[in-house]
């Protein structure tokens, strides 16, 4: 089942989370339902803050929440365990990477989520993913004196795997924790993931790490790193790392070398600057040169990239920015999107392997410049359009594979 990630909705408390599921998700279900099946359920990639998860577990309320959601046609199929606290604060930026995996609070939060997910899943579900941050922001692990250790982070991940093994032994449900590579983090490419697994998660009699630890491939993140989708997926397969979830997302792209007219370049740059906003971090990579000798430079935020490469000079190269735009959009006002990367990614999935969970994760609707989907109804309509577009794309791919 396809799902959309509810981190697009605020949820500092459990009550706020439930209110927003009622406010938005039920309307998304109505708008996204196929015409021939208007009561069809939709999948949720549920996001719970650490405080909400702890409250739900302490009150044994997960099963009751599942039943309330099922009655409204909302099926929890996966959890997003990346943002720990208030993901809709006025300024989030680097705070989204805290606490990192060297901090025991991250382990405790994730174990809470694993126990909750068993009770949140519809009856009969035996396999489900929790996505999590890729260890942490790289600078936090490379600055001297920060007290962070990738080794300690890996040890905490092993403890999480042990907890999930115990859950499977007790319930028959396999919960797996899937690391989500992201630009600027300890893991930001598939090669980083491979290195971590080979160094830290070797086979042992104690726990089958690769049964409970895998990867969540975010299409936007790989695109921003200019890592080919097919190459990333092939790398995971060749190294026997399970692809537990794909977050279907799209980045902003501008090819300044394709713009010949100075006025058009000025208009496009002005439209691009409109993506600068204070809430989220928008890592930006710039590719220059020709294949196979191109170079990629990554900046930790769009304002830094603009100041370095567009303030006193004509911008050159192809720019990609970690700003999740609606997946059905091809662009506007001179900028385009990496939507074709979604198509490449999904087309590269093996025909003979189980389909990973597909979760639409466009969380930046409220800060999207010139957004045409304003207000509650607009947000629900935009998310529903994403789900319909993805459903149509999957149908096209299925027909191509069978022909």
N, C-alpha and C positions, 0 to 999 in steps of 0.2 A: 504493500500500500504506500502511496505517496503521502508525504506529510509536509506541514509547514511549521517552522520553528516559532514558538511563542515568545522568544526573547524580543520580538518586535513590540510586545506589550509590556508596560511597566509592571513590576511585581516585587516591591520591597518586602511586603508581608504576604502571608497566605491569603488573607481576606482580599487584598488588592489583586492578587493573581486570579482568584476565583471570580471576582467581579469582572475582570477584563476578559476572561474566557467567556463569560455570559454575554458581555457587551460586544465582543468582536467575533469570537470563534464560531458561535452559533450562526451569525450572519454570513460569515465566510462559507460555512457549510451550505447554507441556502443558495448562495450565489454560485458556488463552484460545482454543485451537483449536476450530473449529466441530465440532459433534457428528458431522457427515457427512464430516469430513476431519480426523481427529485428528493427522495428521502435517503439517498445513499450517504453513508458516513464519510467523514474525512479523517485523515491521520493527523495527530499532533506530535510534534517534537517539543515536548513540554520543557520549559525552563522554570526551575524553582531556585530562588536565592537560597543561600545557606541557612538563613533564619527561617524561611518558609519550610525548607526540607526538615530542619530539626523539629519545628512545631508539628508538622504532619506526622513525623515518625513518633514523637513523644505522645501524641494523642491517638495513635493507631487509626489515623483517618484516611489512609491511602485507598483502602478498598471502597469506602463510602464515596470518596471523590471519584474513583473510577466509575462507580455505578451512576453517579449524577451525570458524569460526562457521557457515558454510553447511552443514557436515556435521551441525550440531546444529539446523538449521532456523532460524537467526538471520541475517537479512539486514540489513546496514548500508545504510540508505537516505539518511541525512543525518547531519551532525555538529553538535553544540552547541559552538560556539567561544566561549562567554561566560565561564564561570569559568576562570580561568587556573591557579590553584593548588589548595590543599586546600579543596574545597567542603564538607567535613564536619568542619572544625575546630570546636573548642568555641565559638568566636566567629568568625563570618564578617562579618556586617553590611556596612559600606562597603568592606571589602577585596575584595568580589566585583567591584567596578568598577575594580580596579587589576590590571595596568597599563591605563591608558586609551589611546585611539587617538592621543594626542599623544606617546606613549611608543613608541620603535621596537621594544620587546620585544613589543608587541601585534601589530605588523606581522609580525615574524619568526614568532611562534606561529601566526598565521593562514595564512601561506604554507606552513608545515610541514603544517598541517591540509589545505590544498588539495591538496598533492602526495600526501598519504596517502589522501585520499578517493578519488582515481582508482583506487587499487589495492584499496581496501576494498569498492568497489561490486561487486555481482554483474555478471557478464559481460552485455554488451548495454546497460547503463545509460549514457545519454548526457547526463543532466542531473541535478544534485544541489545541495543547499543546505548552506551553513554559516551558522548564525545567530551573531550577534555583538552585543556590547554597544552601546548607542546613544551612541557617542562617549565617554561617561563620566558620572560623577556631576556634576550641574550646579554644585554649590558648588566643585568642584575647578577649574572653568573660569571662575568669576566672582570668586573671591578674589584680590585683588591680590597680586602677588609669587609666585604659585604656579608660574609658568613654563609654564602650560598654554595652548594656543591651539587654537581650533576650526579655524583655517586649517591649522595643522600636522597636526591630526588628519585633516582632509579630504585633505591631500596624501598621508598614509600610506594612506588608503583608495584613492586613485587608484593608488598603487604596488601595492596588493593586486590591484586590477582588472587592471593590466598583467600581473602574475604569472599571473592566471587566464586571461587571453587567451593567454599563451604556452603554458599547459597545454592549452588547447583546440586550439591550432594543432598541438601535438605529439601529442595523444592522441585528439582528436575528442570529448572529454568536456567539457561546459561546467559548470564549478563557479561558482556565484554566491554572493556574500556578502550576507547579508540582515540589515540592522540591526533591532534589536528594541526599539522604544520602551518605556520603563518609567518609572513615576512617579518624579519627582525627578531624572531624568537630563537631559542636554542635549537629547535627543529624548524627550519623553514623550507627545506627541500626533501625529496624522497631519499637522497643520499644521507642526510642527517638522520633520518629515521632508521635506515639500514645500519648505520654505524652504532646507534644506540642499542638496537636489538642484538647486534653481534657482540657488543662489548658487555652489555649489562643483563641480557635476558637469555643466557645460554640454557640449553635443556638440563633439567635436573630431576631427581626423584622427588624433590620437595613440592614443586608445582610446575604444571605445564603452562609456562608463561604465554605462549602463543595461542593458547586456547582462550585466554582471558584478556590479552593485550593485543591490540591491532591498530589500525589507522583509520582516521576519518579524513577523507580527501575533500578539501574545499576547493571547488573549481576556480573561484576568484583568486584565492591565495596562490595557487600554482600559476595562474595567468600573470599575476603581478610579478612573480619571480621569473617570468618568461620560461618556465619549465613546461615542455610539451606534455599535454595531458596523457597521450598514449605512452610516452616514455615513463612517466611517473607510475602509471598503473602497471606497466610491464615490470618495472623495477620491484614493486611490491610482490608481484606473482613470482618472479624469479628467486626471491629471497624468502618465500613462504611466510609472508606477513599478510594477515587477513585484512581485507578491505571491509570493515564493518559498516561503514556509512559513507555516503557521498552527500556533501552539502552543496546543493545546486545554487550557485550564486554567480554574479556577473560584476566585473570591474569597469571603471571608466577608462577609456583609451583615446588618445589623440596622437595621430601621426603628423607631426609638424613638417616633416620632410615632404609630405604629399600636398602641402599647401603652398601654391606658387604666388598667390596674390597677397601683398602686404596688408591690405585692409582686412581681408578675410582672416589672415593669421592674427591680427589684432582683435578681431571680434571673437575668434575662437579662444584666444588666450583669456579674454575677459570672461567668457562663459565658463572656462575651466577654473578661473579664480573663484567663481561662485561656489565651488565645492569646498572651499576653505570654511570650516565651521569649528566651534570650540568643543564639541562633545566627544567625538571619537577620534582615534588616531587613524590617519589616512596615509599609510606607507606608500611611497611612490618610487617606481623603478623606471629608468630611462635607458632604452636600448639604442645604441648608435653603431654605425658601420654596417657592413654587409655580411650575410652568412657565407661561410662558417666562421668569420672572423669578427663578429659583432661583439661589443662590450656592453655590459649591463651595470649600471650604478644605481644603488637603492638608497633612498633617503627615508628617515623614520617618519616624516610627516610631509604632506603636500606643501605647506608654507615654506618649509626648509628647501624643498626641491625648487620651488619657484624663485626663492631668494638666490639660490646658487646658480640656477641655469636659465632664468628668464627675466631677472631684474634689470640687468644692464647689457643684455645681449639677446640676439634673436634665438628663440628656442629651436632646437634641432632634435631629431630622433623621434622614436615612438615612446610615448609616456603612458604608463598604466598606473592607476591609483586604486588602492584598497578602499573603495567606496561602493558598498553593495547597492547597485541600482536594480530596478525591477528586471527580472530575467527575460521578459518578453521584449524589452526595449532594445532598439538598435542604436539609439542615440538621438541627439537633437542639438541645435545651436552650435553646430560645428564639431561637437565631440561624438564619439561612437562608443560602443561597449564591446566587451569580450564575449558576447552571446555565442559566437561560433565556437568558443572553447567548450561550452556546455555540450554542444552537439558532438564535438570531437570526443569528449570524455565519455559520454554515454554510448556512442557508437563503438568505442574501444572495449566495452565490457564483454567478456567471453560469453558465448552463447551457452556453453555447457556448465557454467558455474552459477551458484545461487545469486540472485539479484540482491545487492546490498540495499539497505534502507536509503531512499532518496528523500532528502529533506530540503525544502526551499528555505533559504535563510537570508532574506532581505530585511535587515533590522533598521535600515537607515531612512525609512519613509519620511519620518517627521523632520529630518534635516536635509532632505533632497531639495536642491534649488529648483524653483519653478515647478514644483510638484503639481500635477493635474489631479491628484487624488487626495484632496483635502478633507478634513473632518472624519468623523467615525465611519460614515457610509463610504467615503472615498477610500479610506484605508482598507476596509473590508472588501470593496470592489477590486482594488489593486491586487490584494493577496489572492482573491478568487481567480483573477485573470492569470496570475502566475501559475496557479495549479492547473487551470484549463490548458494553458500553453504547454506546460510540461507533460500533461496527459496526452495531448495531441502529438508532441514530439516522440514520446515513447511508442505511441501507436504507429507512427511513420517508421520508426526504427524496427519495430517488430515486423512490419510488412516487408521492409527491405531485406531483413534477415531470412524471411521465409520464402522470398521470391528466388 
